[in-house]
Amino acid sequence: MFQIGFLEILIIFILGLIIIGPKRLPEVIKTLIKFYKRIESKLGAFKKDIEKDIGTDELKKDVFNELRMEELENNKDSKND
């Protein structure tokens, strides 16, 4: 999701040590990870609900079938030439 490099992580870690302190930093990191996981799961469920409501499975199948039909027609045309 985010493209954070090693240097950025190191800077965030050092700032966390300075601002929060070494005793509370592990607790804060655990809390942030739990919060991130909770939000990620809620967004995943929301995405699934929307995909289910609009019928993306059917749309994907239709697009696949259309592409397959075009491919077959192109192969048929190239064989006739």
Backbone hydrogen bonds, N-H to C=O, Kabsch-Sander energy under -0.5 kcal/mol:
donor,donor_aa,acceptor,acceptor_aa,energy
4,I,2,F,-0.9
9,I,5,G,-2.0
10,L,6,F,-2.5
11,I,7,L,-2.3
12,I,8,E,-2.5
13,F,9,I,-2.5
14,I,10,L,-2.5
15,L,11,I,-2.7
16,G,12,I,-2.4
17,L,13,F,-2.3
18,I,14,I,-2.2
19,I,15,L,-3.1
20,I,16,G,-2.3
21,G,16,G,-1.3
25,L,21,G,-1.4
28,V,24,R,-2.4
29,I,25,L,-2.6
30,K,26,P,-2.3
31,T,27,E,-2.1
32,L,28,V,-2.5
33,I,29,I,-2.4
34,K,30,K,-2.4
35,F,31,T,-2.4
36,Y,32,L,-2.6
37,K,33,I,-2.6
38,R,34,K,-2.3
39,I,35,F,-2.4
40,E,36,Y,-2.7
41,S,37,K,-2.4
42,K,38,R,-2.1
43,L,39,I,-2.7
44,G,40,E,-2.2
45,A,41,S,-2.3
46,F,42,K,-2.4
47,K,43,L,-2.6
48,K,44,G,-2.3
49,D,45,A,-2.4
50,I,46,F,-2.3
51,E,47,K,-2.7
52,K,48,K,-2.4
53,D,49,D,-2.5
54,I,50,I,-2.4
55,G,51,E,-1.0
56,T,51,E,-2.1
59,L,55,G,-1.8
60,K,56,T,-2.9
61,K,57,D,-2.2
62,D,58,E,-2.6
63,V,59,L,-2.6
64,F,60,K,-2.6
65,N,61,K,-2.8
66,E,62,D,-2.5
67,L,63,V,-2.5
68,R,64,F,-2.5
69,M,65,N,-2.5
70,E,66,E,-2.4
71,E,67,L,-2.2
72,L,68,R,-2.4
73,E,69,M,-2.5
74,N,70,E,-2.5
75,N,71,E,-2.3
76,K,72,L,-2.3
77,D,73,E,-2.6
78,S,74,N,-2.3
79,K,75,N,-1.8
80,N,76,K,-1.7
81,D,77,D,-1.3
